[in-house]
Amino acid sequence: MGKGAKDEKMLLAGDVGGTKTFMGLFRPSADTLVLVRSASYENGKFCDFDSVVSDFLGGGAPADIGAASFGIACPVVGGRGTLTNLHWVIDSSDLAARFGIRKVGLINDLVATAWGTVVLSEEDFCTLQPGVERPGNSAILAAGTGLGEAAVFREDGAFVPSASEGGHAAFAPRNAVEIELLEYLVRQWGHASYERVLSGPGLVNVYEFFRAKRGGSAPARLLERFKREGAAPVISEEGLGGGDKDCVDALDLFISVYGAEAGNLALRTLAVGGVYIGGGIAPKILPALSSGSFMRAFRDK
């Protein structure tokens, strides 16, 4: 940015997930961006992404917005994408025309996350396994409403994030219990992907698997909390606190599979530069991720 940055127009940015959208308006300042204002939205309350942008901008884009960029949870082809877990269609040309913004870019949300890692400080990370970072590729996993995966290629100083749809690759069980889980998922869904395990809905699938395996129904207190708070957050909380055996076992298996798939991605990308865990779930279960089973599964190759 450098000289004249104060005269540059503002930038509109957004992180569009399967459940929530985060919007921000930024003003260039020297060699950084200053947040002017931000807002978060529950996607279920809106019929499309245009409505979210319109709400954030108050109907139309101010004249001092020069460009916009949005990370969206789906493949982006030709400036267009359909959210995998929401079915919103987002088109960069349509957005530019409707809101009068000259430049509108769409990128995969994990590519956006990858770019974000290079501007974070050491204090922004929690290290699960210390190591010596070496020049080379890195990888990112992010479990939330779905499971995102991306590789970051480095060569001759270049930093090139590459999107993937690895979350929809076939789930590979490693032991007898996971084979049972695979059979359960195939009966339920036909195709059993990693996302069927490693996501908010996936955690619920694993919980339902254990409950079906043991018979009976969930305790009334849990059913009430599921309705009030949502099943996945309650399963996580009960699993961390040891309050319900099915929740404990579901979270333990979730964490182990998460570590195993992180190791798979590290092998596929030769991630000597590090493996990053992102997404909305990891910060909420950080004590469990740090307890050991995640890294044991990661290293068990």
C-alpha positions as CSV (number, residue, x, y, z in Angstrom):
1,M,0.0,0.0,0.0
2,G,2.7,2.5,1.1
3,K,2.3,6.1,-0.1
4,G,-1.1,7.4,-0.7
5,A,-2.8,4.6,1.2
6,K,-4.9,7.1,3.0
7,D,-6.5,8.0,-0.3
8,E,-7.3,4.4,-1.3
9,K,-10.9,3.2,-1.2
10,M,-12.2,0.8,1.5
11,L,-12.3,-3.0,1.1
12,L,-15.3,-5.2,1.8
13,A,-14.6,-8.7,3.0
14,G,-16.6,-11.7,4.1
15,D,-16.3,-15.2,5.4
16,V,-19.3,-17.2,4.2
17,G,-19.7,-20.6,5.9
18,G,-22.5,-23.1,6.0
19,T,-24.0,-21.7,9.2
20,K,-22.7,-18.1,9.7
21,T,-21.4,-15.3,7.6
22,F,-18.9,-12.7,9.0
23,M,-18.6,-9.4,7.2
24,G,-16.0,-6.6,7.6
25,L,-15.3,-3.2,6.1
26,F,-11.6,-2.2,6.1
27,R,-9.7,1.0,5.4
28,P,-6.1,0.8,4.1
29,S,-3.6,2.4,6.4
30,A,0.1,2.4,5.8
31,D,1.0,-1.3,5.4
32,T,-2.1,-2.8,7.0
33,L,-5.9,-2.7,7.0
34,V,-7.9,-1.1,9.8
35,L,-11.3,-2.5,10.6
36,V,-14.0,0.1,10.2
37,R,-16.9,-2.1,11.2
38,S,-18.0,-5.7,11.2
39,A,-21.1,-7.9,11.8
40,S,-22.0,-11.6,11.9
41,Y,-25.1,-13.2,10.5
42,E,-27.0,-16.4,10.9
43,N,-27.4,-17.7,7.4
44,G,-30.7,-19.4,8.1
45,K,-32.4,-16.1,8.5
46,F,-31.6,-15.0,4.9
47,C,-32.7,-16.3,1.6
48,D,-29.4,-15.6,-0.2
49,F,-26.0,-14.0,0.2
50,D,-27.1,-10.8,-1.6
51,S,-29.5,-10.2,1.2
52,V,-26.7,-10.4,3.8
53,V,-24.5,-8.0,1.8
54,S,-27.4,-5.6,1.4
55,D,-28.1,-5.7,5.1
56,F,-24.5,-5.0,6.0
57,L,-24.2,-2.2,3.6
58,G,-27.6,-0.7,4.4
59,G,-29.1,-1.4,0.9
60,G,-26.3,-0.3,-1.4
61,A,-22.5,0.0,-1.4
62,P,-20.9,3.3,-0.4
63,A,-19.0,5.1,-3.1
64,D,-15.8,4.7,-1.2
65,I,-15.7,0.8,-1.5
66,G,-13.2,0.0,-4.2
67,A,-13.1,-3.8,-4.0
68,A,-14.7,-6.8,-2.3
69,S,-13.5,-10.4,-1.6
70,F,-15.4,-13.3,-0.1
71,G,-14.2,-16.6,1.1
72,I,-17.0,-19.1,0.5
73,A,-17.4,-22.7,1.7
74,C,-17.5,-24.5,-1.6
75,P,-15.5,-24.9,-4.9
76,V,-15.2,-21.6,-6.9
77,V,-15.2,-22.0,-10.6
78,G,-15.3,-19.0,-13.0
79,G,-16.1,-16.6,-10.2
80,R,-19.2,-18.6,-9.1
81,G,-19.9,-21.1,-6.3
82,T,-22.8,-22.9,-4.7
83,L,-22.4,-23.4,-1.0
84,T,-22.1,-27.1,-0.3
85,N,-24.1,-27.1,3.0
86,L,-26.5,-24.2,2.3
87,H,-27.1,-24.2,-1.5
88,W,-26.7,-20.4,-1.9
89,V,-25.4,-19.5,-5.3
90,I,-22.8,-16.7,-5.2
91,D,-21.6,-15.0,-8.4
92,S,-18.9,-12.4,-8.4
93,S,-20.2,-10.6,-11.5
94,D,-23.8,-10.5,-10.2
95,L,-22.5,-9.0,-6.9
96,A,-20.4,-6.4,-8.7
97,A,-23.4,-5.3,-10.8
98,R,-25.9,-5.2,-8.0
99,F,-23.8,-3.3,-5.5
100,G,-21.7,-1.2,-7.9
101,I,-18.4,-2.5,-6.7
102,R,-15.8,-2.6,-9.5
103,K,-13.8,-5.6,-8.3
104,V,-15.4,-8.6,-6.6
105,G,-13.4,-11.7,-6.0
106,L,-14.5,-15.1,-4.7
107,I,-12.1,-17.7,-3.2
108,N,-12.6,-21.0,-1.3
109,D,-12.8,-20.4,2.4
110,L,-9.8,-22.6,3.2
111,V,-7.7,-20.7,0.7
112,A,-8.7,-17.5,2.6
113,T,-7.7,-19.2,5.8
114,A,-4.4,-20.2,4.3
115,W,-3.7,-16.6,3.4
116,G,-4.7,-15.5,6.9
117,T,-2.0,-17.7,8.5
118,V,0.8,-15.6,7.1
119,V,-0.4,-12.4,8.8
120,L,-1.1,-14.0,12.3
121,S,1.4,-13.7,15.1
122,E,2.8,-16.5,17.2
123,E,0.3,-15.6,20.0
124,D,-2.6,-16.4,17.7
125,F,-1.7,-20.1,17.6
126,C,-1.9,-22.9,20.0
127,T,0.8,-25.5,19.4
128,L,-0.3,-29.1,19.6
129,Q,3.1,-30.5,18.6
130,P,6.2,-28.4,18.6
131,G,8.5,-28.9,15.7
132,V,11.1,-27.3,13.4
133,E,9.4,-25.5,10.5
134,R,11.2,-26.2,7.3
135,P,10.8,-24.6,3.9
136,G,8.1,-26.5,2.0
137,N,4.4,-27.2,1.8
138,S,1.9,-26.9,4.7
139,A,-1.7,-28.1,5.1
140,I,-4.9,-26.8,6.7
141,L,-7.9,-28.7,8.0
142,A,-11.0,-27.0,9.4
143,A,-14.0,-28.8,10.8
144,G,-17.2,-26.7,11.3
145,T,-20.5,-27.0,9.5
146,G,-18.5,-29.1,7.0
147,L,-14.9,-30.2,6.7
148,G,-12.6,-28.1,4.7
149,E,-9.1,-29.1,3.6
150,A,-6.4,-27.2,1.6
151,A,-2.7,-27.5,0.7
152,V,-0.3,-24.6,0.7
153,F,2.5,-25.0,-1.8
154,R,5.8,-23.1,-1.4
155,E,8.5,-23.0,-4.1
156,D,11.2,-20.4,-4.7
157,G,9.5,-18.1,-2.2
158,A,6.1,-18.4,-3.7
159,F,3.1,-19.0,-1.4
160,V,0.3,-20.8,-3.3
161,P,-2.8,-22.0,-1.4
162,S,-4.7,-24.7,-3.3
163,A,-8.4,-25.5,-2.5
164,S,-9.7,-29.1,-2.4
165,E,-12.8,-31.0,-1.7
166,G,-11.0,-33.5,0.5
167,G,-13.7,-33.4,3.1
168,H,-15.9,-35.4,0.8
169,A,-13.3,-38.1,0.2
170,A,-14.3,-41.6,1.5
171,F,-13.9,-42.2,5.2
172,A,-11.2,-44.8,5.9
173,P,-11.7,-46.7,9.2
174,R,-8.7,-47.9,11.2
175,N,-10.1,-50.4,13.7
176,A,-13.1,-52.5,14.5
177,V,-15.2,-49.7,16.0
178,E,-14.6,-47.4,13.1
179,I,-15.5,-50.2,10.7
180,E,-18.8,-50.4,12.5
181,L,-19.2,-46.6,12.2
182,L,-18.5,-46.8,8.5
183,E,-21.2,-49.5,8.1
184,Y,-23.6,-47.3,10.1
185,L,-22.8,-44.2,7.9
186,V,-23.2,-46.2,4.7
187,R,-26.7,-47.4,5.8
188,Q,-27.6,-43.8,6.7
189,W,-26.1,-41.9,3.8
190,G,-24.8,-44.2,1.1
191,H,-21.5,-42.4,0.7
192,A,-19.6,-42.2,3.9
193,S,-17.2,-39.2,3.7
194,Y,-14.8,-37.7,6.3
195,E,-17.3,-34.8,6.6
196,R,-19.9,-37.3,7.8
197,V,-17.6,-37.7,10.9
198,L,-15.5,-34.5,11.1
199,S,-18.1,-31.7,11.3
200,G,-20.8,-30.5,13.6
201,P,-23.4,-32.7,12.0
202,G,-20.7,-35.4,11.9
203,L,-20.2,-35.3,15.6
204,V,-23.9,-35.9,16.0
205,N,-23.7,-38.8,13.6
206,V,-21.0,-40.4,15.8
207,Y,-23.1,-39.8,18.9
208,E,-26.1,-41.4,17.2
209,F,-23.9,-44.4,16.2
210,F,-22.9,-45.1,19.8
211,R,-26.4,-44.6,21.0
212,A,-27.8,-47.1,18.3
213,K,-24.9,-49.5,19.1
214,R,-25.9,-49.6,22.8
215,G,-29.6,-49.4,22.4
216,G,-32.0,-47.2,24.4
217,S,-32.7,-43.6,24.0
218,A,-30.8,-40.4,25.1
219,P,-31.5,-39.1,28.6
220,A,-34.4,-36.7,28.8
221,R,-32.1,-33.9,30.1
222,L,-29.9,-34.3,27.0
223,L,-32.9,-34.3,24.6
224,E,-34.1,-31.1,26.2
225,R,-30.7,-29.5,25.8
226,F,-30.4,-30.7,22.2
227,K,-33.6,-28.9,21.4
228,R,-32.6,-25.8,23.2
229,E,-28.9,-25.5,22.4
230,G,-28.3,-27.7,19.4
231,A,-27.0,-31.3,19.6
232,A,-23.3,-30.8,18.5
233,P,-22.4,-28.1,21.2
234,V,-24.1,-30.2,23.9
235,I,-22.3,-33.4,22.8
236,S,-19.0,-31.5,22.9
237,E,-19.7,-30.0,26.3
238,E,-20.8,-33.3,27.8
239,G,-17.9,-35.1,26.2
240,L,-15.4,-32.7,27.7
241,G,-17.0,-32.8,31.1
242,G,-17.6,-36.6,31.2
243,G,-21.3,-36.2,31.8
244,D,-22.6,-38.8,29.4
245,K,-20.8,-41.9,28.2
246,D,-22.2,-41.7,24.6
247,C,-21.0,-38.1,24.4
248,V,-17.6,-38.9,25.8
249,D,-17.1,-41.8,23.4
250,A,-18.4,-39.7,20.5
251,L,-16.0,-36.9,21.2
252,D,-13.0,-39.3,21.7
253,L,-13.7,-41.0,18.4
254,F,-14.2,-37.6,16.7
255,I,-10.8,-36.4,18.0
256,S,-9.0,-39.6,17.0
257,V,-10.4,-39.5,13.5
258,Y,-9.6,-35.8,13.2
259,G,-5.9,-36.5,14.1
260,A,-5.8,-39.4,11.7
261,E,-7.1,-37.3,8.8
262,A,-4.7,-34.5,9.7
263,G,-1.9,-37.0,9.3
264,N,-3.3,-38.2,6.0
265,L,-3.3,-34.7,4.7
266,A,0.2,-34.1,5.9
267,L,1.3,-37.2,3.9
268,R,-0.6,-36.2,0.8
269,T,0.9,-32.7,0.8
270,L,4.3,-33.5,2.3
271,A,3.6,-30.8,4.9
272,V,7.0,-30.1,6.3
273,G,6.0,-26.5,6.8
274,G,3.3,-27.5,9.3
275,V,-0.3,-28.6,9.6
276,Y,-2.9,-26.1,10.8
277,I,-6.2,-26.9,12.4
278,G,-8.9,-24.2,11.9
279,G,-12.7,-24.1,11.8
280,G,-15.3,-23.4,14.5
281,I,-15.0,-26.7,16.4
282,A,-11.3,-26.8,17.3
283,P,-11.3,-23.8,19.7
284,K,-14.3,-25.2,21.6
285,I,-12.7,-28.6,22.2
286,L,-9.1,-27.4,22.6
287,P,-8.5,-29.2,25.9
288,A,-9.5,-32.5,24.3
289,L,-7.3,-31.8,21.2
290,S,-4.4,-31.2,23.5
291,S,-4.9,-34.3,25.6
292,G,-2.9,-36.7,23.4
293,S,-5.3,-38.8,21.3
294,F,-5.3,-36.4,18.5
295,M,-1.5,-36.4,18.1
296,R,-1.3,-40.2,18.6
297,A,-3.6,-40.7,15.7
298,F,-1.8,-38.0,13.7
299,R,1.6,-39.8,14.2
300,D,0.2,-43.4,13.8
301,K,1.2,-44.0,10.2
